[in-house]
Amino acid sequence: MVTLEKIYQIIANHGWTSGELTIGDCVEIAEEAQVQVSDVVIAEAMAMSNMTQSEVYSAVLASFSHNLYAVEVGTTTGSSFLMGTTGRELTQKAAPQLVADEFLNKVLAYTLGAQVGNHSVGLQPCAGTGDSCTYAGFVRAMLEELDDKERVAQVAAVMLKIGTIFRVGKTSTGCNMEGFGAGAAASAAAFVELAGGKPADMAKAIVMALSPTIANPCTPRVMVAGLCATHIGGGVMIGKLAAQLAMHTSIPVTVPVDVMIAMAAAVHPVSAKHVVPVVIQYMEPFFKTNTAVETYIGQDVHSAETARIDETVTQAIAEAREMARKANAIVKPFGEAVVGGSSQAVGSPTNAARLAHFLSKGKISKVKIELYPELFARRGINVPGILMAAVYGAGTDNSRLYREVMDKVANEGIEVELVQIDEPQMQQITVIAAETTGMVTTLNRGGGRLVLKSASDEQEAYRIAKKLGIEIVE
């Protein structure tokens, strides 16, 4: 009880209220009280529900009753219109292992089995049914592997704390706040909790696990055969990776966990509005349909859909062929090395600046850098590259100059003007020199490439690009 009193006192000292604690709050309290995050989550539930610790444990495990039944169905008799009998195939005697780690393999198999069960008898949703697959799969695996049911309840409580927050954030369609996003975040937290990791490790793991899930859409997962497996299964795998990195390396993670979760929730409806329509366009030809339902659809609608689907498939194949036509030969697949960590954020604007440098003549007195919002926000990594190219003509692989250039430019008294511009992908570099000013207006492309929109001497810019091996694309 001393631990509980300490937790409640810390909550009071911060002016917080049980029932309103964020994940970040839980982590901070756990650190101050020198306890596990699960201790804080359980204590909060006790205060909210006026239950004893034992009653909370029982209630947490009881909440999985139906979803564990769905796992059982999904791994025995169930069949899914999207996943077939995958759950049964992965859990039957002598089943193939997805990964060598026995516990992780069970979590994956039961998570996928839960989705088969979802399509057979339904699941009780948390943020949605996708993340419920992950929670049920994880709990089923723990129940088989752990004798201590209280420990199972503690880990499950952490997952549900995360899941219930994602349930609030899920306001539209999007696996980013459900099976993939919530599943990855909750898995990461569960793996850390189960291993007895530090509260700070859990926060780092959640942030890293969430990062690749941001804006990921739901539509292909719930309508197209097979794709669901790597959403919910991938969330578990990402969670494991994030947990291991957080617990066993010194990897720096500076984003607070609550900020990451808030961002995921903010991007979620934007993805639904802008990403999902594109996904529907390309995936509609592969949507599973119900023959009985289709009898209520008029022939004119069917004809229009068939024509649209045929057009989409033809267009997609043509686009794929065009990408293949433009692709590098595999014997020379890579571009020049790029310092700074990103060929898009650093490589492309650095190459633009390099063109501007060689278009200029004479002593350089000023460099004007104009970047669209994303690049402007990432100026901490791209401005050193831009300046080493604009002032010294350095290539993207000059790591030593990249580290030294800010001091060198300042010591030489070269003026630098940095401006944000609104036009998407725009990166405009002007090198003001004694004899001739060099200027290029380009569009940013990944892989250190760029689109040349205009230049102080366009013909010369193309010649320089060819000489330097800078790839200009359409």
N, C-alpha and C positions, 0 to 999 in steps of 0.2 A: 504493500500500500504506500510505502514511502516513495516509490517511483511514481505512482499515480499522482500523489500530492505534489511532487516536484514538477511533473508535466503540467498539471492544472495551474500551478503557481506561475510557471513560465508563460503560459497562455495569457493569464491575467496581467502579468507584467508588461506584455506587449500590447495589451488592450484588444486582444483578439477574442473571438467567441467560438466555442465548440459548435460544430455544424457549419462553420464558415471558413475553415482552415484550407488554404491552398496547399498544393504539393510542396511548394517552396517553404511555406510555414511549417509543415510537418517535418521537413528536413532540418530546418533551423532549430526547432524545438528539440528534435532528437539529438542534434549536436550539443546543444546546451545542457540537456539532461543526461547526456552520455548513455543513450539507449538506442535501440533499433527503431527505424521508422515505423515498423509495425506496432511497436508499443504505443506510439503517439496516435496512430490510426485507431487502434483498439480503444484507447482511452477516450478519444473523441466520441466514438460510437457508444461507449458506456454512458457518457454524460448526455448525449443526445437522446438516447433511447431509455435511459434510467434502467439499465441492465447491469448485471454483474459481468465480470470478465468471462466467466464460463458460459453465461447466457449469450454473450456476443459471439463467442467461438461457435456455439451450437447454431445460432441464427445464420452466421456466415456460411457454414457448411450446408445447412438446410436449404439455403437459397439456391444451391446448385442441383437440387433434387431432379427437376424436370430436365435440365440441360445435360446432366450426367446420364439420364435415361436416353436422351437423344444420341449421346456418344455411343451408348451400348447398341442402340438400333443401327446407327451408322457404321458400326464395326462388325455387325453380325448379319442381319437380314435386310438392312436398308439399301436402297438404290437411289441415285440422284440423277435428274435429267441433265445436269451439268458435269457431274463428276463420276457417274457410273457407280461402280462398287469399289472405288479406291480405298475407302476406309476399311473394308473387309480385307482387301488384298494386302494392306500394310500391317494388319494386326493378327492375321491368321498364323497358325503354326508354320515355322520355317519361312516367314515373310521376309522379303528383302529389306535391308536396312537403308534408310535414306542417308544417315550419317553414322559414324562409328560410335559417337557418344551415346551410350544406351539410354540415359535419361532424356537427352535432347531428342533422340529418335522417337521415344514414346510420346513426348509432348507434340511433336510434329504429326505423328500418326493419329493420335487422338484428336488433335485440332482439325485435321482433315476429315476424320471420321465424324466429328461434330457437325461439319457442314453437310455431309451426306445425311446425317440424322436430321438436320434442319430441313432438308428437302423432303424428308420422309414424315416426320412428326412435328416439325417446327421447333424453334428455340425461343426462350424468353430473351428479348433483346436488352442490352445495356445501352451503349451508344447506338447500337444496332445489333443485328444477329451476327455480323461478321466478327466483332470483337468478342461476343459471347462464345464463339467457337474456340478462340484462343484461351479464354479463362477456363472453360470446361475441360479442354484438352490438357491444360497445365494441371488443373486440380486432379483430374483422373490419373495422370502420371504420378503425381505426388502421393495419392492415396495408395498406389501400388508400391511405391518405393519407400515411403516413410511410415514407420510404426507410430510416430508421435502425431496424433491427429490435431493437437493444439498447434503444432508447428505448421501443419497444412493450413489451418485456419488463419494463422498469422500472415503467411505469404499470400493466401487468397484475399485477405482483407486489404493488403496493399494494392493488389490488382484491381479490386472493386472500387477503392478510393479513386484511383486514376480513371477507371471506366465511368464512374458516375459523374465526374467532371467533364469527360468527353461527351457524355450523354447530353449535357447542357449545351456544349459547343456545337453539337451536330444539328444544324438547323436546316440542312438541305441534303442533296445527294452527294456522296463522296466517301470513298474508302479511306481518305486521308484522316477522317475523324472517326473511323470505325475499325474494320478488320485489319487494315494495314497500319494506320496511324496509331489508333488506340491500342491495337494488338501489339505493335512494336514497343510502344512506351511502357505498357503494362508488363510485357515479357521482360524487358530490360530491368525494370524495378524488381520483378519477381526473382530473376536470376541473382541479382545483387543481394536481396533480402535472404534468399535461401542459402547463399554462401556466407552470410554473416558479414557482408561488406559494410563499409562506412556509409553514413547518411549522405555525405558529399559525393561519394561514388555513385549512389543511386541517382542523384540529381544530374550528374554528368552523363550517366548512361541513358537516362530518359531523353535528354537533349540530343545526344548523338543518334539515338534510335529514331527520334521523330524527324530529324533533318531530311532524310531521303524520301519521306512519305508525304511531305507538304504538297498539297494541291492534287494529289493522285486521285483520279476519278473512279467512281463505282461502276458506271454503266456497262463496260465490257465484262466485268466480273460476274454480274448477276444475270446476264443474258447470253453470254457466249461460253460454249463448252470449254472446260479445262482451266480457264484463266484464273478462276477464284483460288485455285490451289497455291499459286505462287504469291498471291496477295496475302492470304492469312498465314500460309507457311513461311513466306518471306518475312513477315512481321516477327515471327518467332526467331528466325535466324538472325535478323538484324538486331533483335533484342539481346540475343546471346553474345553477338560480336560486341555490341556497345557495352554490355556488362563486363566482359572480359577486358576490354580496353580500359574502362574506367577503374577497375579493381587492380589491374596488374601492370599498368604503364603509367607514366607521368604525363600522358597526353593533355595538353591544355584545353579546357573548355570554359569559355568566358561568358556564354549566354546564360542568364538565370533561367531555371526550369520553368518558372511561371510565365516569363516572357515568351519562351518557345511555345508553350501551350496556347497562350493568347494569340500568337501569330498564326498557329495552325488553325485556330477557330476563325480568325479574321480572313485567312486565305480561302477557307472552305467554301463560302458562298460565291466567291469570285471564280473559283474553279468550276462550280456548278453552272455558272452563267456563261463562262467563256471556253472552258476546256471540254466540258461534257458534250456540247453540240457537235464539236469536231469529232470526238470519239464516236458518237452515235452515227455520224455520217459514214465513217470508215468501217464500223463494226456491224451496222444494220444488216448487211448481207448474211451475217453469221448468227443472228439472234435466233434462239430457240423459240419456236412458235407452238401454239396449241391448236390442233386441227379443229376441235369443237368450237373454239372461240372464233376461228377464222370464217366459219360458216355465216357469221353475223356481219361480215365485212363485205361491202359491195364490190362487184367486179371492177368497177371503175377505179376504186381505191387500190385493189390488188394490181391492176395493170400499171397504175402510176408508180406503185412501190417497186414492181418488177423492173420497170424502165429505169428508175432512180438507182436501184441496186446494181443493175448491169452497168450503168454509167459510172458509178462509184468504183466498181471493181476494175473496169477498164482504165479509169483515171489513175487509180492506185498503182496498177502494174506499170503504166507509162511513167509515173513518178519514180518508181523503183528502178526502172531501166535507165532513166536520166541520171539518177544518183550513181548507178553502176558505171555509166559512161564517163562521168566526171571523176570517178575514184582514182586514187593513185595506184600505180602498180605495186603488188605486194613486195617486190624486190626493193622498192624505195617508198615505204609507206608513211614515214614520219616527216614532219616539218622540222625546222631548226629548233634546238633546245630553247626553252623560255624560262628565264628566272622569274621569281615573284609568285609562282604557284598557279598561274592561269594563262593559257594561251589566248583565251578570249579577252579577259580583263586587262592583261599586260601585253601579250604578244601582238595582238592586232594594233592597238594604239602606238606601241613602240615602233612597229614597222611603218606606220603612217608618219611618225616623227622622223624616222630615218630617211624617208623620201623627202620630207621638207628640208632636212639638213643638207642633202646633196643638191637640192634645187637652189639653195642659198649660196652666196659668195661673199667672202670677206669676214671680218671680225664680227662675231655674234654679240649683240647687245641685249636681246630680249627674246623670250619664247612665250607665245600665247597658246594656251591649251584650252580647247573648248570641247566639253564632253557631255554626252547625254546622261540623264539622271543615274542610271545604274553604274556607269563607269565613274561618274563624279563621286558617287557614294563609296566607290572602291579606290579612291585616289591614293590612299595610303600605300597600295601596292603598285599602282600603274604610273604614278607621276615619276618615281625614280627611273623606271624604264623609259618613259617618254623623254625625260631630260637627258639621259645618257645617249639616246639616239639623236635627239634634236641638236644637242650641243657638240657631241663628239662623234656622231655617226656610228655609234656602237651597235652591234647586233643584239638580238634578244638573248643570247647565251652568255653575255659578259657579266658573270656573277660578281666579280671583284668590283667592277665599276658601278654596278647596281647598288652595292653597299656603300660606296664612297661618294657617289655623284651629288648628293644633296649638299655636302660640305664643300665640294669642289665648285659647284655653281655659285654658292653663296660667297666663297672666297674670291672668285673671279668677278664678282659684282654684276653678274648677269641677272637682269630683271625677269621675273616669272609672273605671268598673269594666268590665273586659273578660273575658268568660267563654266557654269552649268548652262546647257542649252536644252530645249525641249524636244527637238526632233529625235525620234527613236533611232538608236544605233549610230548616231552621228558622232564622229570624232574629227575635229578640225584642228590642225596644228600649223601655226605660223612661226617661222624662224626669221626674225628681223636681223639683218646683217648689213655691214657697211656698204657693200656693193650691190647685192641683190637679195631681196627678201624671198624666201621660199615658203610656199603655202600649199597644203593639200586639204581637201575636204573628202572624207572617206566614211564608209559605213562599216561598223564592226562586224567581224565574222570570227567564228571559233577557229582553232588551229593556227592562230597567228595570221590568218588571211584577212583581206579587206576588199571592199568595193570602192573603186576610185570614182568619185562623183565629179570632182574638178581639181585643178591644180594651177599654180602660177605658170607652169609650162607643162601642159598635159602630155605632149608627145615625149618630152624628156623624162617625165615621171614614169611612163611605161618602160622607157629604155633603162632607167635606173633600177626599177623593180626587177626587170629581167636579169640584169647584171648581178644584183644582190641576192637573187633567189627569193624575192618576196612574191608571194602568190596573190595575184589580183583575180577576183572572181566576178561573175556577172551579178 
